[in-house]
């Protein structure tokens, strides 16, 4: 999961360090709203959408 999300973040940012920061921020937010993430049909897609938004 991490590598796919990191590739998406890198494609959005174009910089490795910024991509890591973005992904870590999104994962913290996903953890905070884990109840909604768990109810999603595809958790990876839900977190990926959080990343893009």
PASEBA-1860 file (N, C-alpha, C; in nm, 3 decimals):
! residues 53
1> XXXXXXXX> 0.082/-0.118/0.000/0.000/0.000/0.000/0.087/0.125/0.000 ~ 0.188/0.130/0.085/0.273/0.250/0.097/0.336/0.286/-0.037 ~ 0.390/0.189/-0.108/0.461/0.220/-0.232/0.368/0.277/-0.339 ~ 0.247/0.223/-0.348/0.151/0.278/-0.447/0.109/0.419/-0.409 ~ 0.083/0.441/-0.282/0.046/0.575/-0.239/0.162/0.673/-0.255 ~ 0.284/0.625/-0.228/0.400/0.712/-0.244/0.418/0.751/-0.391 ~ 0.399/0.656/-0.482/0.411/0.690/-0.625/0.310/0.795/-0.666 ~ 0.189/0.785/-0.613/0.086/0.885/-0.642/0.126/1.021/-0.586
9> XXXXXXXX> 0.173/1.022/-0.463/0.216/1.148/-0.401/0.333/1.209/-0.477 ~ 0.425/1.126/-0.522/0.540/1.176/-0.597/0.495/1.234/-0.731 ~ 0.399/1.169/-0.795/0.346/1.220/-0.922/0.279/1.356/-0.901 ~ 0.216/1.374/-0.785/0.150/1.501/-0.756/0.250/1.612/-0.722 ~ 0.355/1.577/-0.649/0.450/1.677/-0.599/0.572/1.696/-0.688 ~ 0.621/1.587/-0.742/0.742/1.594/-0.822/0.870/1.601/-0.739 ~ 0.858/1.588/-0.608/0.973/1.595/-0.518/0.958/1.486/-0.412 ~ 1.064/1.412/-0.390/1.058/1.298/-0.297/1.024/1.342/-0.155
17> XXXXXXXX> 1.089/1.446/-0.106/1.065/1.490/0.032/0.923/1.543/0.050 ~ 0.876/1.622/-0.044/0.739/1.674/-0.036/0.637/1.561/-0.046 ~ 0.666/1.461/-0.128/0.575/1.347/-0.142/0.567/1.269/-0.011 ~ 0.680/1.250/0.057/0.679/1.181/0.185/0.600/1.259/0.289 ~ 0.620/1.391/0.292/0.545/1.474/0.387/0.395/1.468/0.360 ~ 0.359/1.480/0.234/0.217/1.474/0.196/0.156/1.341/0.237 ~ 0.224/1.233/0.206/0.172/1.101/0.237/0.159/1.081/0.388 ~ 0.257/1.125/0.464/0.248/1.111/0.609/0.132/1.192/0.665
25> XXXXXXXX> 0.111/1.312/0.615/-0.002/1.393/0.660/-0.135/1.323/0.630 ~ -0.146/1.267/0.512/-0.270/1.199/0.473/-0.292/1.074/0.559 ~ -0.187/0.999/0.586/-0.203/0.879/0.668/-0.243/0.913/0.811 ~ -0.194/1.024/0.863/-0.236/1.068/0.997/-0.384/1.104/0.995 ~ -0.429/1.173/0.891/-0.571/1.208/0.878/-0.657/1.083/0.861 ~ -0.607/0.988/0.784/-0.682/0.863/0.765/-0.694/0.787/0.897 ~ -0.590/0.788/0.976/-0.596/0.722/1.107/-0.699/0.790/1.196 ~ -0.705/0.923/1.189/-0.801/0.997/1.269/-0.946/0.970/1.232
33> XXXXXXXX> -0.968/0.935/1.106/-1.105/0.906/1.062/-1.115/0.760/1.018 ~ -1.051/0.673/1.092/-1.043/0.532/1.054/-1.181/0.466/1.044 ~ -1.276/0.513/1.122/-1.410/0.455/1.116/-1.469/0.469/0.976 ~ -1.454/0.585/0.914/-1.503/0.606/0.778/-1.419/0.528/0.677 ~ -1.290/0.524/0.699/-1.202/0.451/0.607/-1.238/0.303/0.608 ~ -1.265/0.247/0.724/-1.300/0.104/0.736/-1.430/0.071/0.664 ~ -1.524/0.165/0.665/-1.653/0.140/0.600/-1.646/0.152/0.449 ~ -1.538/0.205/0.396/-1.524/0.220/0.251/-1.509/0.083/0.185
41> XXXXXXXX> -1.562/0.071/0.067/-1.552/-0.056/-0.006/-1.407/-0.088/-0.041 ~ -1.331/0.013/-0.077/-1.190/-0.004/-0.112/-1.108/0.097/-0.032 ~ -1.046/0.050/0.075/-0.973/0.139/0.165/-0.857/0.209/0.094 ~ -0.787/0.137/0.009/-0.675/0.198/-0.064/-0.723/0.313/-0.151 ~ -0.833/0.293/-0.220/-0.888/0.398/-0.306/-0.934/0.517/-0.223 ~ -0.989/0.491/-0.106/-1.034/0.599/-0.019/-0.916/0.685/0.024 ~ -0.809/0.621/0.066/-0.690/0.695/0.110/-0.624/0.764/-0.009 ~ -0.624/0.700/-0.125/-0.568/0.763/-0.245/-0.646/0.889/-0.280
49> XXXXX> -0.778/0.884/-0.265/-0.860/1.002/-0.292/-0.829/1.113/-0.192 ~ -0.806/1.076/-0.067/-0.765/1.175/0.032/-0.633/1.240/-0.010 ~ -0.545/1.162/-0.063/-0.415/1.211/-0.106/-0.430/1.311/-0.220 ~ -0.512/1.280/-0.315/-0.530/1.366/-0.433/-0.602/1.494/-0.392 ~ -0.701/1.482/-0.304/-0.775/1.602/-0.262/-0.687/1.692/-0.180
END
